[in-house]
Amino acid sequence: MEKSIYTKEYSLFLEQLRKAREEKGLTQTDVAERLGQTQSFVSKVERGERRLDIVELRAFCLALDTPFRLFTARMESALNANFKH
């Protein structure tokens, strides 16, 4: 099995994460400040160099002022639209 960080699905996840940030009009620096992290950390996450676990994803959603449930529902819809199984 291919490592999930290199899959098309994970690329779509990163795209959705970046899109959520941009829709809120936030910069990587804004998100980093809300997370108590560096801008470099957020950049590495968005580029796929730093993988998120579910707890960190929830923190990102809080920093983006996006309900976790809404983010995951949008992700599921994007996956279904792009990868019909």
C-alpha positions as CSV (number, residue, x, y, z in Angstrom):
1,M,0.0,0.0,0.0
2,E,1.3,3.4,-0.9
3,K,2.0,5.8,2.0
4,S,-1.0,8.1,2.3
5,I,1.1,11.3,2.2
6,Y,1.9,10.5,-1.4
7,T,-1.6,9.7,-2.6
8,K,-3.9,11.8,-4.7
9,E,-6.4,11.7,-1.8
10,Y,-3.8,13.4,0.5
11,S,-3.1,16.0,-2.1
12,L,-6.8,16.7,-2.2
13,F,-6.8,17.0,1.6
14,L,-4.0,19.6,1.4
15,E,-5.9,21.5,-1.3
16,Q,-9.0,21.6,0.9
17,L,-7.0,22.7,3.9
18,R,-5.4,25.6,1.9
19,K,-8.8,26.5,0.4
20,A,-10.4,26.7,3.8
21,R,-7.7,29.1,5.0
22,E,-8.0,31.2,1.9
23,E,-11.8,31.4,2.1
24,K,-11.4,32.9,5.5
25,G,-9.0,35.5,4.2
26,L,-6.2,34.3,6.4
27,T,-2.5,34.1,5.7
28,Q,-0.3,31.3,6.8
29,T,1.1,33.7,9.4
30,D,-2.4,34.4,10.7
31,V,-3.0,30.7,11.1
32,A,0.4,30.1,12.7
33,E,-0.3,32.8,15.3
34,R,-3.6,31.2,16.2
35,L,-2.0,27.8,16.5
36,G,1.0,29.1,18.5
37,Q,3.3,27.8,15.7
38,T,5.5,29.3,13.1
39,Q,4.6,30.3,9.6
40,S,7.1,27.7,8.4
41,F,5.1,25.0,10.2
42,V,1.9,26.0,8.4
43,S,3.7,26.1,5.1
44,K,5.2,22.6,5.6
45,V,1.7,21.3,6.5
46,E,0.2,22.8,3.3
47,R,3.0,21.5,1.2
48,G,2.7,18.0,2.6
49,E,6.1,18.0,4.3
50,R,4.5,17.9,7.7
51,R,1.7,15.4,8.2
52,L,-1.2,16.2,10.5
53,D,-2.9,13.8,12.9
54,I,-6.6,14.2,13.7
55,V,-6.0,16.2,16.8
56,E,-3.8,18.7,14.9
57,L,-6.4,18.8,12.1
58,R,-9.0,19.8,14.7
59,A,-6.7,22.5,16.0
60,F,-6.3,23.8,12.4
61,C,-10.1,23.9,12.0
62,L,-10.4,25.9,15.2
63,A,-7.7,28.3,14.0
64,L,-9.6,28.6,10.7
65,D,-12.9,29.2,12.5
66,T,-14.3,26.3,10.5
67,P,-16.2,23.5,12.4
68,F,-14.3,20.2,12.2
69,R,-17.5,18.5,11.1
70,L,-18.0,20.9,8.3
71,F,-14.3,20.5,7.1
72,T,-14.6,16.7,7.1
73,A,-17.9,16.8,5.3
74,R,-16.4,19.0,2.6
75,M,-13.4,16.7,2.4
76,E,-15.7,13.7,2.0
77,S,-17.7,15.4,-0.8
78,A,-14.4,16.4,-2.6
79,L,-13.2,12.8,-2.3
80,N,-16.5,11.4,-3.6
81,A,-16.5,13.9,-6.5
82,N,-12.9,13.2,-7.5
83,F,-12.5,9.5,-6.7
84,K,-15.6,7.5,-7.5
85,H,-15.0,4.0,-6.2
